[in-house]
Amino acid sequence: MWRFFYTSLMYLIQPFVLSFMWIRSLKAPNYRKRLGERYGFYGKLTAPLPNGIIIHAASVGEVIAATPLVRRIQQEYPQLPITFTTVTPTGSDRVRAAFGETVTHCYLPYDLPCALNRFLDFIQPKLCIVIETELWPNLIRQLWRRDIPFVVANARLSERSARRYGLVKERLQGMLSEISLIAPQDSISGKRYLGLGYDERKLKLTGNIKYDLQITDELLEKIEALRALWVRNRPIWIAASTHEGEETLILDAHRQLLKMHPDLLLLLVPRHPERFNAVAELIEKAQLNFIRRSEGSLPDAHTQVILGDSMGELMLMYGISDIAFVGGSLVKHGGHNPLEPLAFRLPVISGKYTFNFPEIFRTLLEVQGVLSVNSNVKALVHAVDGLLNSPQARQCLGRAGYEVLMENRGALQRLLDLLYPYLERKQ
């Protein structure tokens, strides 16, 4: 009965969903494009060959996490059709930047039975893999009815989500029984899924595939080329994946740091493309000289800030930097993945709000592999200034974080070992 009410509610709220999408499109026009895909209508999009797989990633971070997995599957099963689904234009752009035409990309439809049936008729998959947390009752039910396994890879379940699911625990048992495999990224998430009633026999701990991040030779060549054009012996710190409320603090801190380090360059990379123009206005208001990465111009001696408003270049920006601040952590967003800068042995600074990655940050703090600061300008200035003044401190902090990254590799192979029977399954 609960599914009937849930599905009815999903249909009833669609006018509000469309209104919300229109409002969002005022700042990000891409939100009003390809709306048909959200209801299972694909227009001129060419359908993939049948008996392929679906990989779904809701956020940009999940797209990045899934990238090594997709590349391994492409390498080992080159003829296997892959459909990569997202829910945001930003995620869509990231998929296209990473994979081009080697995968089919479309938006995952809303959790409406009619839309999902059109979607599955269009894709005709033999397996659906969801990265981290997306549990949609109707999607799971429609896959189960078609005997298509549903796998949650690199599964994460926050304390807040577990608490909310716990309120309707008894009504979740049917949905949970239709999930073929949950592969948690940490023991905490695993225990939370079991606490909701998931079958322990179908839960296999793999670790976090984000630790298996690889830096390619192609990326290293791009970094060296950019460094030759940009650096000219200037120290660079990056504030990456920032959110509203953080940029003002960062820019104020940078103004103070310039008094002590006049040649310091800041790379400021907002998390969401729709905020690029708003952040540009903040930089202008701070009276700092800046250029936009998207315009392709080179920094000169007077450039104080580079606004990272291009897509798919975050790793490149990390590679050219000396110090990294990881955003979403000075405000109550929960932080972002610190492993990407650690792959370059960068000293990493973070705010206190890191509840999106509890085990990673706990481990890093234990070994002094990350520098945690309070949400104020003074603390941020003190941290960056201290690292700029001490090459040894930068080296120790970066090395400790990098060792954590290396010690925890292997999750990707463990996940693939679990997926092989599904990947080789005949539909």
N, C-alpha and C positions, 0 to 999 in steps of 0.2 A: 504493500500500500504506500509506503514511504517513497518508493521510486515513482509512483504515479504522481504524487504531490510534487516531488522534486522536478519531474519532467514538465508538469503543468506550469510550475513556477518559471522554469527556464523559457518556455514559450511566452508566458505573460510578460516577462521583463524585456523581451527583445526590442520593443519601441524605446525603452530607456537605454538599452545597450547601444542602439543606433544613434541616439541623441548624444550619448557619451562619446562615441567615436567621432561624431561631427564636431563636438566641442574640442576634442583633442586635435582634430585635423586643422583647427584654426592656427595652432602653433606648429604642427607637423603635418603638412598636406598629404603625406603618404598614407596616413590613417584612413583617408576616404577612398583610397585606391584599392582595387582587387577585393572589394567587399563581397563579391560573389563567392570567392573561395571560402569565406567564413561560413557559408551556407551550403557548401558542396557543389557549387557551380564553377566550372573551370574554363569556359569560353574556348579560346584558341590554344590553351596549354595542352601540349602533347602528353598523353598518358604514358607512364612507364610500362615496360614489359611486365607481365604478370609474374607472380611468385617471387617478388623481391621483398625488401624489408622497409619498414618505416622507422625512422629515428626522429624522436621529437625532443626539442629543447626549447623551453619557454623563454629563457633569458639569454642575453649575450654571453654571460658567464657560463651558462650551460652549453651553449654552442661551442665555446672555446674548450670546455671540458670534454665534449664529445668528439672534437676534431681528431685527436690521436686514434680514438676507437674507429672512426669512420675510415681513416687512412689505412689502418691495419686490415679492416674488412675489405677495402678496395684492393689492397695488395694481395691478400690471400684468396679472395673470391672476385676476380676482376670482371666476371660476367654477371655478377649478382646486381640486379637493379636496386638502387637505394633512393628512397624518397625522404628528404630531410624537411621536417615541418617545424615552423615556429609560430609565434602569436603576435610578434611586433615587427614593424618595418626595420628597426635596428637589427633585430636578429636575422631578418631576411637578408639585409645587406651584408651581414657578417658571413652568412652561409655562401652567398654568391662570391664574396671576396676570397673565401677559402677554397671553394670547390668548383666555381664556374659552372660549366655545363656537364660536369662529371656526375652530378646528382640531379634528380628532379626536386625542385623546391616549390612548396605551396604552404599556405597557412593551414593550420589544423582547424577544422570547423568548430563552431560552438557545440556544446554537449547536447545536441538535439538529435533524436533518433533518425529523423528524415535526412538531415544534413550528413550525419555520419554514414548512413547507408549509401548515399550518393558518393561520398568520399571513398568508402571501401570498394564500391563497384568500380570507381575510377582507377584506384591504385592496384587492387587485387593482390594484397600482400600475403606472405606466409608467416610474418613475424612483425610485432610492433615493440620497439624498445623506447621507453621513456626515460629521460635523464633526470634524476634527482627526486622530484616531488609531485609531478602532475598525476593526480588520481581523479579521473572523471568517470562517474558511475555508468553513464550511458555508453561511453566509448568502450569501457571494459566489457560491458554486457554485449554490445554488438560484435566485438571481437570474439568473445566466448561462444556466442551463438554460431559463429562461422568457423569455430575450431582453429582460431588464429591465436597463438600464444601471446600473452602480454607480459613484458618483463620491465621491471623498474631497475635500471642500472645506476650505479653510483648513488644509491638511494640515500636521501637525507630527510629527516623528520625533526623539525624544530620542537622545542618544548611547548611553544604556543600552539603550533598545529596539532601536536599530540593531545594537548589539553582540549582543543576544540573538537577533534575527532572523538575523543573520549566521551563527550556529551551524548553522542549518538552511536556509541560503540556497538550496541546490540543490532542496530540497523545496518551496520557496515559488514556484518559477517558474510552475507551473500556476495557482496562486491569483492571482499578480500579472498574468498574461496575461488574466485574467477581469475585471480592473478597467478600466472604460472611460476614466477620467480621474482623475488626481491633480493637484490645484492647491495646491502648497505655499505656506505663508505666508512662507517665507524661503528663501534660497539654500542654507543649511546643511541644512535638511530635504530640499530637492530633491536635493542631492548624495547624501544618505544613501539615499533611495529608489532613485536610479540605481545606487548601489553595491550594492544588493540584487538588481539585475538588471531593474528596471522599464524598460519601453520609453520611451526619451527622447522619442519622437514623441507620446506620450500624457501627458507631464508638462508643465504650463503654470504658470509662476510668476505668482502674482497679488499677493503681499503679504498682509498680515494684515488681515482684515476688522474686527478689533477696533478698528483706527484709525478706522473709519467710524462710531463711536459718536455718536449724535445725542441732544441734550437737547431734549425737546419743550416747547412752551409750557405744556402741562398740568402737566408736572413742575415747571417754574419757578413756576407759580402755587401748587402745593402747598408748595414750598420757602418762598416768601414768607409763606404763611399760617402755616406751622409756625414760622418765624423770629419772627413777631409774637407767638406764644404762648410760645416757649421762651427766646429769647436774652437779652433785657433787658441788653444790653451785656456779656454774659459771653463770654470766649473758650472755644472748644470744640475739642478734638482728638478724632479718631476713630481707634480701633484696629479695623480691619475684616478680616473673614475670618480670624480668629485660630484657632489650633490648640492642642491640649493641650501644655502646657509654655510657651506664650507668655503666657497670661493672668496668671500669677503675676508674671512680670517686669513686665508692663504695669501691674498694680495696685500693685506696689511702687514703680514709677517715678512713678505718679500720686500716691501718698502723699507722696513727696518733693517733687513739683512743687507740691502744694497749700501747702507751707510757703513757697514763693516766689510763688505765684499763687493766693491763697485762693479766688478766684471761678472757678477753672478747672473746666470740666465735661468729663468723659470719656464718649464714646459707645463702648461695647464691644460688638462684633458678632461672635460666634463663627461659624465657617464652617458648622457642622453643627447643625441644630435639636435633635438628640438630646443635645447638650451644653449646652443652655440652662440646665437646672436645675443641672448641675454647676458651671457658671460663676457662677450666682447664689450658690451656696454659697461659692465662692472670694471673691466680693465681700463677703459677710457675714463671712467669716473675716478679711478685711483690715480689717474695722470701718469700712467706708465706707458712707455713706448712698446708697441707690440706689432707683430705680424701674424697673419693667419696661415697655418700650414697648408690649407686647401688652395691658397693662391700661388704656392710654389716659389715665393720670393725667399731670398737667403737673409739670415740675420746679419746685421752689421754691428759695429762697435756700440751703437746707440740703442740697439734692441735689448729690451729688458725682459720681455715675456713673449713666448710663442704659444699661440692658442692652437691646441691640437684638435682641429675641427675636420679632420679627414677620417675615413673609415678604414678599419682593418690594419692600423699602423701602431697600435699600442705597444706591441712587443718591440717594434723598431724604436719607438720613443724610449722605452726602458733601456734598450741596448746602448743608447748614446748618452745616458744619464750617469751621474755619479752617486746620487742619493735619490731614494724613492719614498714619497708619501703615498699610501694607499687610501683612497677616499671611502666615503660612506661610513666613516668611523668617528668623525668629529660630531656627527649628528646621529640620531637614533635610527639609522637605516640598517645597521648591522655589519657594515664592512664589506670588503671585496677580497678576492683571492690574492694573498701575498706571495704565492709561489712563483708567479710570473716574473717579478723583479728578482726574486731569489735565484732564479735560474741563471741570472747574470752575475751572481755573487754581490748584488747591490745591498748596501745597508738600508733596511726598511724601517720607516716610521709609520706608526698607526695611531689613531685615536683609541679611546676606551671602548667604543661600541663595536664589538666584533662578534656578536652572537650568531651571525650567519655561518661562521667557521670556528666553532668552539674548540674542537680538538686540535686543529692546526695552530691556532693562536696560543692555546695552552702549552703545546709542545714547544713552540718557538720562544715563549716567555720563559719556560723552564731552563732553556739552554742559552738564554740571552741572544736569541736570533732575531729579535725584533725590538724596536724601541717604542714603548707605549707612552703617549702624552695626553694631557688634559686638553679640553676643547677651548683653548684660549690662545691668543697671539703670542703671549710671553713664553708659554711652554713650547710652542712650535718654533719660535725663533731660537730659543735656547738649544733645542735638539739639533736643528740644522746647522747652527753656528758651531756647536761642539764637534759635529762630524766634519765640517769643512776645515776646522782648525787641527784635526787629528787624523792623518791618513791611517795610523795604526788602529784607531777606534773604528773607522770605516771598514777596514780590512777584517777586524775581529768580528764585528757585527754581521757583515756579509758572509763570512766563512761559516759562522755558526748556523745561520739560516740555510745556507746552501747544503750543509751536511745533513740537516733535517730532511731537506728535499731528496737527497740521494739515498738516505737510509730507508725511506718509505716508498721507494719505487717498487714496481712489481704488480700493482693493482690491475693494471691494464691486461696483463697476461692472465691473471687469475679470473678476470671477468670474461675474457675470450674463451678460456677453458670451459666456462659454464655455458657460453653462447654457442659453441661449436655444434652441439646436437640440434639446436634450433636453426642455425644457419645452413646446415646440411640436410635439413628436413625436406622431404618431398611433399608438396601440397596435394 
